[in-house]
Amino acid sequence: MAVINVSAGSEAVLKLGDAAANATPTSSDGITVPAMQDITINNSTGVFRWKQLDLTSESAVTTPSTNQITMNIVVDPTTFFGTGAGSIDNVKDNGLYGVSRSKTKVYFSAFFDGTDTGSKYVTGEGYISGLAPTVNMDAPVWVTPVTIEVDGDFSAVTTVS
Amino acid sequence: MAFRDTLITNLTTSLSGSNVSVSTELPWNSSGTPLYINNKKKLYIDEDNIAKTELIPVLDNNDVFQTETTVQAFVTVDAKTQPDDIDTIVSTILAGKDGITGQTIKECEVNTEIETDYITYTFDYRFVTV
């Protein structure tokens, strides 16, 4: 039995790009989402249940999964609003807010134990949603929830050199 | 500039003309007795106490920290015959917190303690920033 301990600070990593190639472990074309407070990868299988008179328990069949990645982050101006222009990646240029507003598809890699060779991660594509930046005087730093509404399946991948 | 220095500068100005003056000395003990008890009607301001605590832990270790600075000030007056303007003096010292800029939280509370024939006002300033 092993655990994946992320306390080193470079283990739980989320990379985003406007193409799958820009969100790979070795690419620097996309963005690495900084200052994540938490991240949750939701793979929720849908279920249809029914009862029938000749059975004492419900029956069930699966329906398509709802896949999401949710997180809370501290707002970093560069990654939230983008660098403006000049890179080859739309997510880097326009930031999380820009691609959410324009409803642009993003590609992601969510790393469980860093980006080194042999580390595990899931990839996919989806849309940024659920931005709700908030701040108050007791915690005077902007934070926001972020949701990636995944389009299709996750893929589980192992990093290769 | 330490908050103590700013408080001394500001309160020296705002308390001028009152029955209390501001000392630049720390409230050290002389023969076992704090200076503010030996020297009545003088406000002594202690050094800054600073604590950096984690406000928001994040997964990439770029945690957000807040800095809390507390400063204590003391003034002792005769308990039997307090200065006529003691209420104004207390209000002025409490308002001294407003002279510290760049803080998200600026608080000050005062507590009193009577011993024999004198009363000591202890002011606790608290400032928080990120």
Interface residues (C-beta under 8 A of the other chain):
Chain A: V6 A8 G9 S10 E11 A12 V13 P34 A35 M36 Q37 D38 I39 I73 V74 M137 D138 A139 P140 V141 V143
Chain B: L55 I56 P57 V58 L59 D60 N61 N62 V64 T104 I105 V130
